[in-house]
Amino acid sequence: MLEITTPLRTERLQLRPFAATDETAMLEFESHPEVARYLYNEPRTPEDNARTLAERRELTALRKEGDTLLLAVDLDGTAIGYVLLTWLSEQHRQGEFGYVMNPAHHGSGYATEAAVEMLRLGFESLGLHRIIGRCDARNEASYRLMERLGMRREAHFVESEIFKGVWGSELHYALLEAEWRASAWS
């Protein structure tokens, strides 16, 4: 089990549970068409945003298989994105992580910094053996990030689903615990 009740600190960021005070900052990036472009949701409306924030405020622990931990990426007191870790299989010690950042902060290394911390949580705190990441094949920034983290591309599913009205392709990446321990990040 893994529960986050106090912020995790990285060099420049805090990863923390979402709070009611994050509604405006969250809407700023969640309503952005570029953010929703590769996600299953459309740009958020204020109503959608409030509902999603309430759901996210409950995602603070991994107690059992299927649970998701979702943390705000906080820069100087403002949520500029989020990172998540889902416990896919207890028996096989597998997880999946993901990240979303406000486009105003792209290119600053914040997504890498936050993603490294989620991998650390998965491998070092939860004891996972393997963590995967997935992204739309057109999302170069996302797959380049996974490659920088040392993740290996394991699959390219070509036109595997209808995504927002068109055939979409998906890339799958993975990292093993032994690879994590041998990396510069651990």
LINBEL-V39328 format. One record per pair of residues at least 4 apart in sequence whose ideal C-beta (glycine too) atoms are under 8 Angstrom apart, sorted by the first residue. I is the first residue (numbers start at 1). GAP is how many residues later the second one is. D is the distance in Angstrom with one decimal. If there is no record, write none. Layout:
I/GAP/D
I/GAP/D
//
This chain:
1/60/6.9
1/61/6.5
1/62/5.1
2/59/6.5
2/60/4.5
2/67/6.7
2/119/6.5
2/123/5.3
2/124/5.0
3/57/6.2
3/58/3.8
3/59/7.7
3/60/7.6
4/4/6.7
4/11/7.6
4/12/7.3
4/13/6.2
4/56/5.4
4/57/7.1
4/65/6.5
4/67/6.4
5/12/7.6
5/55/7.1
6/10/7.7
7/7/4.0
7/8/6.5
7/9/3.9
7/67/7.0
8/6/6.8
8/7/4.4
8/8/7.2
8/63/7.4
8/109/5.9
8/113/7.7
9/4/7.5
9/5/5.7
10/4/7.6
10/5/7.1
10/103/4.9
10/104/6.9
10/106/7.6
10/107/5.5
11/102/6.4
12/63/7.0
12/98/7.1
12/101/6.4
13/60/5.8
13/61/6.2
13/62/5.8
13/97/6.2
13/100/5.8
13/101/6.0
14/60/4.1
15/56/4.3
15/57/7.2
15/58/6.2
15/59/7.1
15/68/6.3
15/99/6.0
15/102/5.7
15/103/7.7
16/55/6.0
16/56/5.6
16/58/5.6
17/40/6.5
17/42/7.9
17/43/4.6
17/54/6.4
17/55/7.1
18/4/5.1
18/8/7.3
18/35/6.0
18/38/4.4
18/39/5.0
18/41/8.0
18/52/7.3
18/53/7.6
18/54/4.9
18/61/7.0
18/64/7.5
19/38/7.1
19/53/7.7
20/33/7.4
20/37/7.3
22/4/5.0
22/31/6.4
22/50/5.9
22/57/4.4
23/4/6.3
23/26/6.5
23/27/6.3
23/30/5.5
24/4/6.6
25/4/7.5
25/53/5.0
25/54/4.4
25/55/7.2
26/4/5.4
26/23/6.0
26/26/7.7
26/27/5.8
26/46/7.9
26/53/5.7
27/4/5.3
27/17/6.4
27/19/6.2
27/22/4.5
28/4/7.4
28/74/6.5
29/6/5.4
29/51/7.0
29/52/6.5
29/71/7.4
29/72/7.3
29/73/3.6
29/74/7.1
29/75/7.7
30/5/6.3
30/6/7.6
30/13/7.1
30/14/4.0
30/18/8.0
30/19/5.6
30/22/7.2
31/4/7.9
31/12/4.8
31/13/5.1
31/14/7.3
31/18/7.0
32/4/7.1
32/11/6.4
32/70/7.4
32/71/5.9
33/4/6.3
33/10/5.3
34/69/5.1
35/4/7.0
35/8/7.2
35/65/6.2
35/67/7.4
35/68/6.6
36/5/5.9
36/6/5.5
36/7/4.5
36/8/7.5
38/97/6.7
38/98/4.2
38/100/7.2
38/101/4.6
38/104/7.1
39/61/7.2
40/123/7.9
41/7/7.5
44/4/4.3
44/5/4.3
44/8/6.5
45/4/6.7
46/4/6.4
47/4/6.6
48/4/6.0
49/4/6.2
50/4/6.6
51/4/6.7
52/4/6.2
53/4/6.5
54/4/7.6
55/4/7.1
56/14/5.3
56/16/8.0
56/26/7.3
59/8/7.9
59/9/5.3
59/10/6.1
59/11/4.0
59/25/7.6
60/9/6.7
61/6/6.7
61/8/6.5
62/5/4.7
62/6/7.6
62/7/5.1
62/23/6.8
62/25/4.7
62/64/6.1
63/4/5.6
64/23/7.1
64/26/7.1
65/22/5.4
65/23/7.1
65/24/6.0
65/25/4.4
66/20/7.6
66/21/6.6
66/22/7.9
67/19/7.2
67/20/5.3
68/16/5.7
68/17/7.1
68/18/4.4
68/19/7.7
69/15/6.5
69/16/4.8
69/17/7.8
69/52/7.5
70/12/5.8
70/13/7.5
70/14/4.4
71/11/6.4
71/12/5.6
71/13/7.4
71/47/7.9
72/7/4.1
72/9/7.7
72/10/5.6
73/6/6.7
73/7/5.5
73/8/4.2
73/9/6.0
73/10/6.1
73/26/7.8
73/28/6.9
73/37/6.4
73/38/7.9
73/41/4.7
74/4/6.7
74/5/5.8
74/6/7.3
75/5/4.9
75/30/7.1
75/35/6.7
80/21/6.4
80/22/4.6
80/24/7.6
80/25/4.9
80/30/6.6
81/18/6.6
81/19/5.3
81/20/3.6
81/21/5.6
81/24/7.0
81/29/7.1
81/30/6.9
81/33/7.1
82/17/7.1
82/18/5.5
83/14/7.0
83/15/7.1
83/16/4.8
83/31/4.7
83/32/6.3
83/34/7.3
83/35/4.8
84/13/6.5
84/14/5.0
84/15/7.5
84/34/7.3
85/10/5.7
85/11/7.4
85/12/4.9
85/33/5.1
85/36/6.1
85/37/5.4
85/41/7.7
85/46/7.8
86/9/6.2
86/10/4.7
86/11/7.5
87/8/5.6
87/39/6.9
87/41/7.9
88/4/7.8
88/6/4.3
88/7/5.6
88/8/5.6
88/44/7.7
89/4/6.9
89/5/4.3
92/37/7.0
92/38/7.5
93/34/6.4
93/35/5.0
93/36/3.8
93/37/6.9
93/84/8.0
94/34/6.5
94/35/6.7
94/36/5.1
94/37/7.4
94/38/7.2
95/27/4.7
95/31/6.9
95/33/4.6
95/35/7.5
95/36/4.7
95/37/7.5
96/35/6.7
96/36/4.9
96/37/6.8
96/38/7.1
97/18/6.8
97/21/4.7
97/22/6.5
97/25/6.5
97/34/5.7
97/35/7.8
97/36/5.7
98/35/6.5
98/36/7.6
99/12/5.3
99/15/6.2
99/16/5.3
99/19/7.5
99/43/7.8
99/46/7.5
101/4/5.5
101/5/6.3
101/9/6.3
101/10/4.8
105/5/5.4
106/5/7.7
106/35/6.7
109/4/5.8
110/4/6.2
111/4/6.0
111/34/5.8
112/4/6.3
112/33/6.0
112/36/6.2
112/37/7.1
113/4/7.0
114/4/6.7
115/4/6.5
115/30/6.4
115/34/6.1
116/4/6.3
116/33/6.8
116/69/5.0
117/4/6.5
118/4/6.4
119/4/6.1
119/12/6.1
119/30/6.8
119/56/6.8
119/61/6.2
119/66/6.9
120/4/5.2
120/5/7.4
120/65/7.5
120/66/7.2
121/4/4.8
121/5/6.4
122/4/5.3
122/6/4.5
122/9/4.9
123/4/7.5
123/5/5.6
123/8/7.0
123/54/5.1
123/57/4.7
123/58/7.5
123/63/7.6
124/62/7.6
128/49/6.6
129/47/6.6
129/48/5.2
130/44/5.9
130/45/7.2
130/46/5.4
130/47/7.1
131/43/6.9
131/44/5.5
131/49/8.0
132/22/7.8
132/40/6.2
132/41/6.5
132/42/4.7
133/9/8.0
133/13/4.9
133/18/6.1
133/39/7.7
133/40/4.7
133/41/7.6
134/36/5.8
134/37/6.8
134/38/5.3
134/39/7.4
135/4/4.6
135/7/3.9
135/8/5.5
135/11/7.3
135/35/7.1
135/36/5.6
135/38/8.0
136/6/7.5
136/27/7.2
136/32/6.2
136/33/7.2
136/34/6.4
136/35/7.7
137/6/7.7
137/19/6.4
137/21/7.8
137/31/7.7
137/32/3.9
137/33/6.2
137/34/5.2
138/31/7.6
139/4/6.4
140/4/5.8
141/4/6.5
142/4/6.8
143/4/6.4
143/10/7.4
143/28/5.3
143/30/7.1
144/4/6.4
145/4/6.6
146/5/4.2
146/7/7.9
146/27/4.2
147/4/6.5
147/6/7.4
147/26/7.6
149/26/6.9
149/34/7.9
149/36/6.9
150/25/6.2
150/29/6.2
150/30/7.8
150/33/4.9
150/35/7.2
151/22/3.9
151/23/6.2
151/24/4.6
152/21/6.4
152/22/5.9
152/23/7.1
152/27/7.9
153/18/6.2
153/19/7.3
153/20/5.5
154/18/5.1
154/19/6.5
154/20/5.2
155/15/8.0
155/16/7.1
155/17/4.1
156/13/6.7
156/14/7.7
156/15/5.5
156/16/7.8
157/12/6.1
157/13/4.7
157/14/7.8
157/15/7.3
158/11/4.9
159/8/3.8
159/9/7.0
159/10/5.7
160/8/7.1
160/9/6.4
160/10/5.8
161/6/7.5
161/7/5.5
161/9/7.4
162/4/7.1
162/5/6.4
162/6/7.1
163/4/7.4
163/5/3.0
164/4/7.5
175/4/5.3
175/5/5.8
176/4/7.0
177/4/6.4
178/4/6.4
179/4/6.4
180/5/7.1
180/6/5.4
181/5/5.2
182/4/7.6
//
